[in-house]
Every structure is written in structure tokens, then in C-alpha cells.
Amino acid sequence: MSTRAIKFLNQKGINFDVIEYEHEEKGAMFAAEAMGFPLKRTIKTLIVHLGNKGYIIVLMPGEKNIDLKRLAKAFSVKRAAMADTSTAERLTGYLVGGISPFGTKQNLPVFMEAGLLEFDKVAINAGKRGVMLILDPKDILQAVNGDILKDNYHVNPVYPV
């Protein structure tokens, strides 16, 4: 199995494991259950529009939703909004449900929710539905030259933890 994301990480010399599962529906909750991996350590890759500042990638724990109002305030923009499906797919070159921050068509800034750094291993999409990567969250930041969202830019957990 190889995807653009896997090739990207291999070129960077990042260690990871690949897990494939039967993709029946989109979402971190389904992926976590299908892999037998904790939801709080399964990353959602979100494409967010920050108005005139463009688009960014936000990596969030699977059991949380992003607080777009707080994110807009942090980036000093009037409004932050989730990208629509066609825009997210055009910017990344991946299908929704398979979006990875690695090897995207357009080089977008990547921001990770700080709480993910508490874990030694997390799961993140490999660029194809039904394929996930298990790796150190610090390696994710290194690979994409990402930044940390120091404050909690999420609302209450979406799913029971």
C-alpha cells in the first residue's frame, strides 16, 4: 500500500505503521472503532478557511469538535469556517474521509491541538479512505513544519470519551 502521504513521510525519513480497515463511513469515530484504536488518539484532519488569510489544516483529537469562533479570534480574522467538500478535496488532492496533512496538492499551514502531544502514538489518515498511519505526533509536526495550537480550540467532546 502506498499513497502520496506515505511517499511523503518516507522521503522525510519518518517512521510509521500502516493500518488498513474496511471503510464503511467517514469520520474519526468509525475509523477508531474499525482499527481498535482510542478515539482521543485518532486525529481528524480539518481544512479551515480563515478569510483573507486563506486556508489552514487543523489536526484535532477525534472526540472533539473545533470551536471556529475561538479559532477566528486567535488568528485575528472575523470568521473561520470549515471548507466545503469540493474545496477541501481540491486543496489537498485527497477525498474527504481520506484527507491527510502529508503530501497535499497545496502547501497549507498545519496546526495541531496541543493535547495530542501527550500521546506517544496517534492515528492519522494516510491519504486514502480505510488507510491510517500510526506515528508519534511530534513526527507529524516535524514532517509538515507544523505549529501547535496552545489553547484548547475545541468545544466539549462530541462523543463519550
Buried (B, 14 or more C-beta within 10 A) or exposed (E): EEBBBBEBBEEEEBEBEEBEBEBEEBBBBBBBEBBEBBBBBBBBBBBBBBEEEEBBBBBBBBBBBBBBEBBBBBBEBEEBEBBEEEEBBEBBBBBBBBBBBBBBEEEBBBBBBBBBBEBEBBBBBBBBBBBBBBBBBBBBBEBBEBEBBEEEBBEEBBBEE
